[in-house]
Amino acid sequence: MASEDRIMELARNNLGLDREPGLDASFGDSGVSSVDAIAFMKVVGQEFGVEISADDLAQISTLRGLAEFVDSNAG
């Protein structure tokens, strides 16, 4: 999936993790605070032209889940 690749690149550039982000690890397990996760999802939403609501945010816990959301809501 192209969106997974781009989201991984955005994660590397925006989340300041000390290791490679995992697609299936939860944001918390990856060391991402809830505030940083929300800010990152806004970056992703802008990148893909997708509106991510507060309810959507509560349901997305991994980078793969975010990619699936983007794929099903983009364009």
PyMOL Python script that loads the backbone (N, CA, C, O; Angstrom):
from pymol import cmd

cmd.read_pdbstr("""\
ATOM      1  N   MET A   1       0.837  -1.187   0.000  1.00  0.00           N
ATOM      2  CA  MET A   1       0.000   0.000   0.000  1.00  0.00           C
ATOM      3  C   MET A   1       0.878   1.245   0.000  1.00  0.00           C
ATOM      4  O   MET A   1       1.779   1.385   0.827  1.00  0.00           O
ATOM      5  N   ALA A   2       0.609   2.126  -0.917  1.00  0.00           N
ATOM      6  CA  ALA A   2       1.393   3.357  -0.993  1.00  0.00           C
ATOM      7  C   ALA A   2       1.167   4.229   0.237  1.00  0.00           C
ATOM      8  O   ALA A   2       2.089   4.904   0.696  1.00  0.00           O
ATOM      9  N   SER A   3      -0.053   4.219   0.773  1.00  0.00           N
ATOM     10  CA  SER A   3      -0.320   5.048   1.950  1.00  0.00           C
ATOM     11  C   SER A   3       0.484   4.566   3.155  1.00  0.00           C
ATOM     12  O   SER A   3       0.942   5.385   3.953  1.00  0.00           O
ATOM     13  N   GLU A   4       0.664   3.253   3.300  1.00  0.00           N
ATOM     14  CA  GLU A   4       1.471   2.736   4.414  1.00  0.00           C
ATOM     15  C   GLU A   4       2.905   3.240   4.311  1.00  0.00           C
ATOM     16  O   GLU A   4       3.497   3.663   5.305  1.00  0.00           O
ATOM     17  N   ASP A   5       3.455   3.192   3.105  1.00  0.00           N
ATOM     18  CA  ASP A   5       4.830   3.662   2.905  1.00  0.00           C
ATOM     19  C   ASP A   5       4.966   5.139   3.248  1.00  0.00           C
ATOM     20  O   ASP A   5       5.910   5.543   3.926  1.00  0.00           O
ATOM     21  N   ARG A   6       4.024   5.935   2.779  1.00  0.00           N
ATOM     22  CA  ARG A   6       4.083   7.383   3.036  1.00  0.00           C
ATOM     23  C   ARG A   6       3.860   7.675   4.520  1.00  0.00           C
ATOM     24  O   ARG A   6       4.524   8.551   5.074  1.00  0.00           O
ATOM     25  N   ILE A   7       2.954   6.970   5.167  1.00  0.00           N
ATOM     26  CA  ILE A   7       2.710   7.169   6.596  1.00  0.00           C
ATOM     27  C   ILE A   7       3.938   6.780   7.406  1.00  0.00           C
ATOM     28  O   ILE A   7       4.273   7.445   8.386  1.00  0.00           O
ATOM     29  N   MET A   8       4.612   5.706   7.002  1.00  0.00           N
ATOM     30  CA  MET A   8       5.854   5.314   7.689  1.00  0.00           C
ATOM     31  C   MET A   8       6.905   6.412   7.544  1.00  0.00           C
ATOM     32  O   MET A   8       7.611   6.730   8.501  1.00  0.00           O
ATOM     33  N   GLU A   9       7.008   6.988   6.356  1.00  0.00           N
ATOM     34  CA  GLU A   9       7.965   8.078   6.132  1.00  0.00           C
ATOM     35  C   GLU A   9       7.607   9.281   6.992  1.00  0.00           C
ATOM     36  O   GLU A   9       8.484   9.890   7.605  1.00  0.00           O
ATOM     37  N   LEU A  10       6.328   9.626   7.041  1.00  0.00           N
ATOM     38  CA  LEU A  10       5.885  10.738   7.883  1.00  0.00           C
ATOM     39  C   LEU A  10       6.175  10.456   9.353  1.00  0.00           C
ATOM     40  O   LEU A  10       6.574  11.355  10.092  1.00  0.00           O
ATOM     41  N   ALA A  11       5.976   9.212   9.778  1.00  0.00           N
ATOM     42  CA  ALA A  11       6.246   8.846  11.175  1.00  0.00           C
ATOM     43  C   ALA A  11       7.724   9.030  11.492  1.00  0.00           C
ATOM     44  O   ALA A  11       8.080   9.577  12.536  1.00  0.00           O
ATOM     45  N   ARG A  12       8.582   8.571  10.585  1.00  0.00           N
ATOM     46  CA  ARG A  12      10.034   8.729  10.795  1.00  0.00           C
ATOM     47  C   ARG A  12      10.416  10.201  10.929  1.00  0.00           C
ATOM     48  O   ARG A  12      11.277  10.558  11.733  1.00  0.00           O
ATOM     49  N   ASN A  13       9.768  11.048  10.135  1.00  0.00           N
ATOM     50  CA  ASN A  13      10.123  12.470  10.093  1.00  0.00           C
ATOM     51  C   ASN A  13       9.438  13.320  11.148  1.00  0.00           C
ATOM     52  O   ASN A  13       9.912  14.416  11.446  1.00  0.00           O
ATOM     53  N   ASN A  14       8.338  12.851  11.722  1.00  0.00           N
ATOM     54  CA  ASN A  14       7.545  13.700  12.611  1.00  0.00           C
ATOM     55  C   ASN A  14       7.412  13.209  14.049  1.00  0.00           C
ATOM     56  O   ASN A  14       7.089  14.000  14.936  1.00  0.00           O
ATOM     57  N   LEU A  15       7.649  11.939  14.296  1.00  0.00           N
ATOM     58  CA  LEU A  15       7.381  11.426  15.640  1.00  0.00           C
ATOM     59  C   LEU A  15       8.599  11.389  16.547  1.00  0.00           C
ATOM     60  O   LEU A  15       8.453  11.185  17.752  1.00  0.00           O
ATOM     61  N   GLY A  16       9.787  11.580  16.009  1.00  0.00           N
ATOM     62  CA  GLY A  16      10.985  11.615  16.840  1.00  0.00           C
ATOM     63  C   GLY A  16      11.234  10.334  17.622  1.00  0.00           C
ATOM     64  O   GLY A  16      11.692  10.381  18.763  1.00  0.00           O
ATOM     65  N   LEU A  17      10.935   9.195  17.017  1.00  0.00           N
ATOM     66  CA  LEU A  17      11.143   7.912  17.685  1.00  0.00           C
ATOM     67  C   LEU A  17      12.618   7.537  17.626  1.00  0.00           C
ATOM     68  O   LEU A  17      13.329   7.912  16.694  1.00  0.00           O
ATOM     69  N   ASP A  18      13.062   6.803  18.616  1.00  0.00           N
ATOM     70  CA  ASP A  18      14.459   6.380  18.642  1.00  0.00           C
ATOM     71  C   ASP A  18      14.660   5.031  17.946  1.00  0.00           C
ATOM     72  O   ASP A  18      15.762   4.482  17.956  1.00  0.00           O
ATOM     73  N   ARG A  19      13.602   4.504  17.347  1.00  0.00           N
ATOM     74  CA  ARG A  19      13.680   3.260  16.578  1.00  0.00           C
ATOM     75  C   ARG A  19      12.671   3.325  15.434  1.00  0.00           C
ATOM     76  O   ARG A  19      11.809   4.202  15.383  1.00  0.00           O
ATOM     77  N   GLU A  20      12.807   2.381  14.532  1.00  0.00           N
ATOM     78  CA  GLU A  20      11.893   2.312  13.387  1.00  0.00           C
ATOM     79  C   GLU A  20      10.469   2.057  13.889  1.00  0.00           C
ATOM     80  O   GLU A  20      10.241   1.136  14.673  1.00  0.00           O
ATOM     81  N   PRO A  21       9.511   2.877  13.437  1.00  0.00           N
ATOM     82  CA  PRO A  21       8.124   2.654  13.876  1.00  0.00           C
ATOM     83  C   PRO A  21       7.588   1.356  13.282  1.00  0.00           C
ATOM     84  O   PRO A  21       7.904   0.998  12.147  1.00  0.00           O
ATOM     85  N   GLY A  22       6.784   0.670  14.056  1.00  0.00           N
ATOM     86  CA  GLY A  22       6.152  -0.559  13.585  1.00  0.00           C
ATOM     87  C   GLY A  22       4.727  -0.277  13.140  1.00  0.00           C
ATOM     88  O   GLY A  22       4.009   0.486  13.785  1.00  0.00           O
ATOM     89  N   LEU A  23       4.323  -0.886  12.046  1.00  0.00           N
ATOM     90  CA  LEU A  23       2.967  -0.661  11.538  1.00  0.00           C
ATOM     91  C   LEU A  23       1.898  -1.157  12.492  1.00  0.00           C
ATOM     92  O   LEU A  23       0.811  -0.585  12.556  1.00  0.00           O
ATOM     93  N   ASP A  24       2.193  -2.217  13.238  1.00  0.00           N
ATOM     94  CA  ASP A  24       1.170  -2.828  14.077  1.00  0.00           C
ATOM     95  C   ASP A  24       1.332  -2.550  15.566  1.00  0.00           C
ATOM     96  O   ASP A  24       0.515  -3.001  16.369  1.00  0.00           O
ATOM     97  N   ALA A  25       2.363  -1.822  15.941  1.00  0.00           N
ATOM     98  CA  ALA A  25       2.544  -1.456  17.352  1.00  0.00           C
ATOM     99  C   ALA A  25       1.627  -0.285  17.670  1.00  0.00           C
ATOM    100  O   ALA A  25       1.444   0.611  16.846  1.00  0.00           O
ATOM    101  N   SER A  26       1.059  -0.294  18.853  1.00  0.00           N
ATOM    102  CA  SER A  26       0.214   0.832  19.245  1.00  0.00           C
ATOM    103  C   SER A  26       1.088   2.067  19.413  1.00  0.00           C
ATOM    104  O   SER A  26       2.294   1.964  19.636  1.00  0.00           O
ATOM    105  N   PHE A  27       0.471   3.223  19.303  1.00  0.00           N
ATOM    106  CA  PHE A  27       1.225   4.459  19.485  1.00  0.00           C
ATOM    107  C   PHE A  27       1.874   4.489  20.866  1.00  0.00           C
ATOM    108  O   PHE A  27       3.028   4.897  20.998  1.00  0.00           O
ATOM    109  N   GLY A  28       1.152   4.067  21.884  1.00  0.00           N
ATOM    110  CA  GLY A  28       1.692   4.044  23.243  1.00  0.00           C
ATOM    111  C   GLY A  28       2.878   3.113  23.384  1.00  0.00           C
ATOM    112  O   GLY A  28       3.872   3.459  24.020  1.00  0.00           O
ATOM    113  N   ASP A  29       2.777   1.917  22.786  1.00  0.00           N
ATOM    114  CA  ASP A  29       3.880   0.958  22.837  1.00  0.00           C
ATOM    115  C   ASP A  29       5.103   1.458  22.082  1.00  0.00           C
ATOM    116  O   ASP A  29       6.229   1.057  22.376  1.00  0.00           O
ATOM    117  N   SER A  30       4.880   2.335  21.109  1.00  0.00           N
ATOM    118  CA  SER A  30       5.988   2.899  20.331  1.00  0.00           C
ATOM    119  C   SER A  30       6.623   4.105  21.014  1.00  0.00           C
ATOM    120  O   SER A  30       7.614   4.649  20.528  1.00  0.00           O
ATOM    121  N   GLY A  31       6.047   4.523  22.147  1.00  0.00           N
ATOM    122  CA  GLY A  31       6.589   5.667  22.862  1.00  0.00           C
ATOM    123  C   GLY A  31       6.027   7.000  22.409  1.00  0.00           C
ATOM    124  O   GLY A  31       6.620   8.048  22.668  1.00  0.00           O
ATOM    125  N   VAL A  32       4.889   6.968  21.733  1.00  0.00           N
ATOM    126  CA  VAL A  32       4.259   8.186  21.235  1.00  0.00           C
ATOM    127  C   VAL A  32       3.176   8.606  22.230  1.00  0.00           C
ATOM    128  O   VAL A  32       2.275   7.826  22.537  1.00  0.00           O
ATOM    129  N   SER A  33       3.266   9.834  22.729  1.00  0.00           N
ATOM    130  CA  SER A  33       2.241  10.331  23.657  1.00  0.00           C
ATOM    131  C   SER A  33       0.935  10.564  22.900  1.00  0.00           C
ATOM    132  O   SER A  33       0.931  10.681  21.674  1.00  0.00           O
ATOM    133  N   SER A  34      -0.152  10.628  23.627  1.00  0.00           N
ATOM    134  CA  SER A  34      -1.447  10.862  22.982  1.00  0.00           C
ATOM    135  C   SER A  34      -1.478  12.218  22.288  1.00  0.00           C
ATOM    136  O   SER A  34      -2.093  12.356  21.230  1.00  0.00           O
ATOM    137  N   VAL A  35      -0.831  13.207  22.863  1.00  0.00           N
ATOM    138  CA  VAL A  35      -0.776  14.534  22.244  1.00  0.00           C
ATOM    139  C   VAL A  35      -0.010  14.466  20.920  1.00  0.00           C
ATOM    140  O   VAL A  35      -0.441  15.030  19.914  1.00  0.00           O
ATOM    141  N   ASP A  36       1.137  13.765  20.932  1.00  0.00           N
ATOM    142  CA  ASP A  36       1.922  13.617  19.706  1.00  0.00           C
ATOM    143  C   ASP A  36       1.172  12.790  18.660  1.00  0.00           C
ATOM    144  O   ASP A  36       1.266  13.071  17.465  1.00  0.00           O
ATOM    145  N   ALA A  37       0.434  11.781  19.097  1.00  0.00           N
ATOM    146  CA  ALA A  37      -0.339  10.959  18.167  1.00  0.00           C
ATOM    147  C   ALA A  37      -1.417  11.803  17.486  1.00  0.00           C
ATOM    148  O   ALA A  37      -1.632  11.676  16.281  1.00  0.00           O
ATOM    149  N   ILE A  38      -2.084  12.651  18.237  1.00  0.00           N
ATOM    150  CA  ILE A  38      -3.112  13.525  17.666  1.00  0.00           C
ATOM    151  C   ILE A  38      -2.491  14.485  16.666  1.00  0.00           C
ATOM    152  O   ILE A  38      -3.027  14.674  15.574  1.00  0.00           O
ATOM    153  N   ALA A  39      -1.368  15.092  17.027  1.00  0.00           N
ATOM    154  CA  ALA A  39      -0.689  16.022  16.121  1.00  0.00           C
ATOM    155  C   ALA A  39      -0.247  15.292  14.849  1.00  0.00           C
ATOM    156  O   ALA A  39      -0.357  15.832  13.748  1.00  0.00           O
ATOM    157  N   PHE A  40       0.253  14.064  15.006  1.00  0.00           N
ATOM    158  CA  PHE A  40       0.696  13.297  13.850  1.00  0.00           C
ATOM    159  C   PHE A  40      -0.484  12.958  12.944  1.00  0.00           C
ATOM    160  O   PHE A  40      -0.361  13.041  11.722  1.00  0.00           O
ATOM    161  N   MET A  41      -1.605  12.583  13.510  1.00  0.00           N
ATOM    162  CA  MET A  41      -2.775  12.255  12.695  1.00  0.00           C
ATOM    163  C   MET A  41      -3.261  13.475  11.917  1.00  0.00           C
ATOM    164  O   MET A  41      -3.786  13.340  10.812  1.00  0.00           O
ATOM    165  N   LYS A  42      -3.087  14.667  12.494  1.00  0.00           N
ATOM    166  CA  LYS A  42      -3.440  15.890  11.763  1.00  0.00           C
ATOM    167  C   LYS A  42      -2.505  16.081  10.578  1.00  0.00           C
ATOM    168  O   LYS A  42      -2.943  16.477   9.498  1.00  0.00           O
ATOM    169  N   VAL A  43      -1.225  15.805  10.772  1.00  0.00           N
ATOM    170  CA  VAL A  43      -0.253  15.879   9.667  1.00  0.00           C
ATOM    171  C   VAL A  43      -0.658  14.911   8.553  1.00  0.00           C
ATOM    172  O   VAL A  43      -0.663  15.272   7.376  1.00  0.00           O
ATOM    173  N   VAL A  44      -0.992  13.697   8.935  1.00  0.00           N
ATOM    174  CA  VAL A  44      -1.395  12.678   7.958  1.00  0.00           C
ATOM    175  C   VAL A  44      -2.676  13.107   7.248  1.00  0.00           C
ATOM    176  O   VAL A  44      -2.788  12.970   6.030  1.00  0.00           O
ATOM    177  N   GLY A  45      -3.631  13.619   7.999  1.00  0.00           N
ATOM    178  CA  GLY A  45      -4.879  14.089   7.395  1.00  0.00           C
ATOM    179  C   GLY A  45      -4.633  15.165   6.353  1.00  0.00           C
ATOM    180  O   GLY A  45      -5.239  15.147   5.282  1.00  0.00           O
ATOM    181  N   GLN A  46      -3.747  16.101   6.661  1.00  0.00           N
ATOM    182  CA  GLN A  46      -3.416  17.157   5.703  1.00  0.00           C
ATOM    183  C   GLN A  46      -2.699  16.581   4.486  1.00  0.00           C
ATOM    184  O   GLN A  46      -2.976  16.977   3.355  1.00  0.00           O
ATOM    185  N   GLU A  47      -1.792  15.660   4.714  1.00  0.00           N
ATOM    186  CA  GLU A  47      -1.024  15.047   3.626  1.00  0.00           C
ATOM    187  C   GLU A  47      -1.930  14.343   2.622  1.00  0.00           C
ATOM    188  O   GLU A  47      -1.713  14.425   1.413  1.00  0.00           O
ATOM    189  N   PHE A  48      -2.944  13.652   3.129  1.00  0.00           N
ATOM    190  CA  PHE A  48      -3.817  12.851   2.269  1.00  0.00           C
ATOM    191  C   PHE A  48      -5.160  13.523   1.974  1.00  0.00           C
ATOM    192  O   PHE A  48      -5.982  12.954   1.256  1.00  0.00           O
ATOM    193  N   GLY A  49      -5.397  14.711   2.509  1.00  0.00           N
ATOM    194  CA  GLY A  49      -6.656  15.400   2.273  1.00  0.00           C
ATOM    195  C   GLY A  49      -7.839  14.695   2.902  1.00  0.00           C
ATOM    196  O   GLY A  49      -8.924  14.647   2.322  1.00  0.00           O
ATOM    197  N   VAL A  50      -7.627  14.145   4.098  1.00  0.00           N
ATOM    198  CA  VAL A  50      -8.662  13.389   4.807  1.00  0.00           C
ATOM    199  C   VAL A  50      -8.943  14.068   6.137  1.00  0.00           C
ATOM    200  O   VAL A  50      -8.021  14.454   6.855  1.00  0.00           O
ATOM    201  N   GLU A  51     -10.222  14.211   6.458  1.00  0.00           N
ATOM    202  CA  GLU A  51     -10.618  14.755   7.749  1.00  0.00           C
ATOM    203  C   GLU A  51     -10.688  13.608   8.750  1.00  0.00           C
ATOM    204  O   GLU A  51     -11.399  12.627   8.533  1.00  0.00           O
ATOM    205  N   ILE A  52      -9.942  13.738   9.851  1.00  0.00           N
ATOM    206  CA  ILE A  52      -9.940  12.711  10.891  1.00  0.00           C
ATOM    207  C   ILE A  52     -10.597  13.319  12.131  1.00  0.00           C
ATOM    208  O   ILE A  52     -10.019  14.188  12.785  1.00  0.00           O
ATOM    209  N   SER A  53     -11.795  12.860  12.446  1.00  0.00           N
ATOM    210  CA  SER A  53     -12.553  13.409  13.567  1.00  0.00           C
ATOM    211  C   SER A  53     -12.028  12.862  14.892  1.00  0.00           C
ATOM    212  O   SER A  53     -11.226  11.928  14.921  1.00  0.00           O
ATOM    213  N   ALA A  54     -12.494  13.457  15.980  1.00  0.00           N
ATOM    214  CA  ALA A  54     -12.113  12.990  17.316  1.00  0.00           C
ATOM    215  C   ALA A  54     -12.567  11.547  17.527  1.00  0.00           C
ATOM    216  O   ALA A  54     -11.848  10.763  18.147  1.00  0.00           O
ATOM    217  N   ASP A  55     -13.740  11.187  17.025  1.00  0.00           N
ATOM    218  CA  ASP A  55     -14.217   9.805  17.133  1.00  0.00           C
ATOM    219  C   ASP A  55     -13.318   8.853  16.351  1.00  0.00           C
ATOM    220  O   ASP A  55     -13.019   7.749  16.805  1.00  0.00           O
ATOM    221  N   ASP A  56     -12.887   9.301  15.158  1.00  0.00           N
ATOM    222  CA  ASP A  56     -11.970   8.485  14.358  1.00  0.00           C
ATOM    223  C   ASP A  56     -10.653   8.304  15.105  1.00  0.00           C
ATOM    224  O   ASP A  56     -10.102   7.204  15.143  1.00  0.00           O
ATOM    225  N   LEU A  57     -10.154   9.374  15.694  1.00  0.00           N
ATOM    226  CA  LEU A  57      -8.892   9.315  16.438  1.00  0.00           C
ATOM    227  C   LEU A  57      -8.946   8.269  17.539  1.00  0.00           C
ATOM    228  O   LEU A  57      -7.975   7.550  17.776  1.00  0.00           O
ATOM    229  N   ALA A  58     -10.078   8.191  18.204  1.00  0.00           N
ATOM    230  CA  ALA A  58     -10.225   7.241  19.314  1.00  0.00           C
ATOM    231  C   ALA A  58     -10.175   5.791  18.831  1.00  0.00           C
ATOM    232  O   ALA A  58      -9.829   4.893  19.598  1.00  0.00           O
ATOM    233  N   GLN A  59     -10.518   5.561  17.565  1.00  0.00           N
ATOM    234  CA  GLN A  59     -10.559   4.200  17.023  1.00  0.00           C
ATOM    235  C   GLN A  59      -9.247   3.766  16.370  1.00  0.00           C
ATOM    236  O   GLN A  59      -9.053   2.579  16.105  1.00  0.00           O
ATOM    237  N   ILE A  60      -8.347   4.715  16.109  1.00  0.00           N
ATOM    238  CA  ILE A  60      -7.098   4.404  15.408  1.00  0.00           C
ATOM    239  C   ILE A  60      -5.975   4.297  16.433  1.00  0.00           C
ATOM    240  O   ILE A  60      -5.684   5.258  17.144  1.00  0.00           O
ATOM    241  N   SER A  61      -5.345   3.124  16.507  1.00  0.00           N
ATOM    242  CA  SER A  61      -4.300   2.955  17.513  1.00  0.00           C
ATOM    243  C   SER A  61      -2.943   2.568  16.942  1.00  0.00           C
ATOM    244  O   SER A  61      -1.952   2.539  17.672  1.00  0.00           O
ATOM    245  N   THR A  62      -2.885   2.269  15.640  1.00  0.00           N
ATOM    246  CA  THR A  62      -1.628   1.865  15.018  1.00  0.00           C
ATOM    247  C   THR A  62      -1.432   2.605  13.701  1.00  0.00           C
ATOM    248  O   THR A  62      -2.372   3.191  13.163  1.00  0.00           O
ATOM    249  N   LEU A  63      -0.213   2.575  13.187  1.00  0.00           N
ATOM    250  CA  LEU A  63       0.051   3.176  11.881  1.00  0.00           C
ATOM    251  C   LEU A  63      -0.695   2.427  10.778  1.00  0.00           C
ATOM    252  O   LEU A  63      -1.176   3.042   9.826  1.00  0.00           O
ATOM    253  N   ARG A  64      -0.793   1.107  10.902  1.00  0.00           N
ATOM    254  CA  ARG A  64      -1.554   0.342   9.908  1.00  0.00           C
ATOM    255  C   ARG A  64      -3.032   0.744   9.941  1.00  0.00           C
ATOM    256  O   ARG A  64      -3.656   0.904   8.892  1.00  0.00           O
ATOM    257  N   GLY A  65      -3.582   0.906  11.132  1.00  0.00           N
ATOM    258  CA  GLY A  65      -4.969   1.351  11.253  1.00  0.00           C
ATOM    259  C   GLY A  65      -5.167   2.720  10.643  1.00  0.00           C
ATOM    260  O   GLY A  65      -6.197   2.987  10.024  1.00  0.00           O
ATOM    261  N   LEU A  66      -4.190   3.586  10.814  1.00  0.00           N
ATOM    262  CA  LEU A  66      -4.256   4.919  10.218  1.00  0.00           C
ATOM    263  C   LEU A  66      -4.215   4.817   8.695  1.00  0.00           C
ATOM    264  O   LEU A  66      -4.963   5.509   8.004  1.00  0.00           O
ATOM    265  N   ALA A  67      -3.347   3.960   8.175  1.00  0.00           N
ATOM    266  CA  ALA A  67      -3.261   3.766   6.717  1.00  0.00           C
ATOM    267  C   ALA A  67      -4.576   3.217   6.161  1.00  0.00           C
ATOM    268  O   ALA A  67      -5.034   3.654   5.106  1.00  0.00           O
ATOM    269  N   GLU A  68      -5.180   2.266   6.866  1.00  0.00           N
ATOM    270  CA  GLU A  68      -6.462   1.719   6.424  1.00  0.00           C
ATOM    271  C   GLU A  68      -7.546   2.778   6.433  1.00  0.00           C
ATOM    272  O   GLU A  68      -8.380   2.827   5.529  1.00  0.00           O
ATOM    273  N   PHE A  69      -7.536   3.631   7.456  1.00  0.00           N
ATOM    274  CA  PHE A  69      -8.513   4.717   7.517  1.00  0.00           C
ATOM    275  C   PHE A  69      -8.319   5.653   6.339  1.00  0.00           C
ATOM    276  O   PHE A  69      -9.286   6.029   5.677  1.00  0.00           O
ATOM    277  N   VAL A  70      -7.078   6.031   6.073  1.00  0.00           N
ATOM    278  CA  VAL A  70      -6.780   6.931   4.955  1.00  0.00           C
ATOM    279  C   VAL A  70      -7.230   6.309   3.645  1.00  0.00           C
ATOM    280  O   VAL A  70      -7.871   6.972   2.830  1.00  0.00           O
ATOM    281  N   ASP A  71      -6.899   5.041   3.437  1.00  0.00           N
ATOM    282  CA  ASP A  71      -7.268   4.364   2.189  1.00  0.00           C
ATOM    283  C   ASP A  71      -8.778   4.320   1.987  1.00  0.00           C
ATOM    284  O   ASP A  71      -9.258   4.451   0.861  1.00  0.00           O
ATOM    285  N   SER A  72      -9.517   4.140   3.056  1.00  0.00           N
ATOM    286  CA  SER A  72     -10.977   4.024   2.896  1.00  0.00           C
ATOM    287  C   SER A  72     -11.685   5.371   2.871  1.00  0.00           C
ATOM    288  O   SER A  72     -12.874   5.436   2.559  1.00  0.00           O
ATOM    289  N   ASN A  73     -10.962   6.466   3.200  1.00  0.00           N
ATOM    290  CA  ASN A  73     -11.610   7.783   3.246  1.00  0.00           C
ATOM    291  C   ASN A  73     -11.020   8.809   2.291  1.00  0.00           C
ATOM    292  O   ASN A  73     -11.556   9.912   2.183  1.00  0.00           O
ATOM    293  N   ALA A  74      -9.954   8.493   1.608  1.00  0.00           N
ATOM    294  CA  ALA A  74      -9.320   9.450   0.694  1.00  0.00           C
ATOM    295  C   ALA A  74     -10.051   9.466  -0.642  1.00  0.00           C
ATOM    296  O   ALA A  74     -10.601   8.461  -1.093  1.00  0.00           O
ATOM    297  N   GLY A  75     -10.033  10.645  -1.255  1.00  0.00           N
ATOM    298  CA  GLY A  75     -10.511  10.831  -2.615  1.00  0.00           C
ATOM    299  C   GLY A  75     -11.937  10.540  -2.786  1.00  0.00           C
ATOM    300  O   GLY A  75     -12.463  10.660  -3.893  1.00  0.00           O
TER     301      GLY A  75
END
""", "prot")
cmd.dss("prot")
cmd.show_as("cartoon", "prot")
cmd.util.cbc("prot")
cmd.orient("prot")
